[in-house]
């Protein structure tokens, strides 16, 4: 999991169901710095108790666009495997203060 570099803000991406790791992998391969907060849980499925890592925010991950050449070009991001869309409020992309994400790390 790549950690975002310090910047002013991170943008919120909505993923396909249970595709957060796939979207994270493909975004990282395309040069985007992403963050997927995960929570360690114990699950029992068809046998012994196992420790698994699950996304803290199901179907969401964060991408840092301020330090890339992409300069808020949403087109390539929306076509990446596992990504449904960028979260928006009207015409504004959902932006999260990077200090909030750094507190999670």
ABEGO torsion letter per residue (X at the ends): XBBBBBBABBBBBBBBBGAAAAAAAAAAAAGBBBBBBBBBBBBBBGEBBBBBBBBABBGBBBBBAAABAAGGBAAAAAABBGBABBBBBEABBBBBBAAAAAAAX
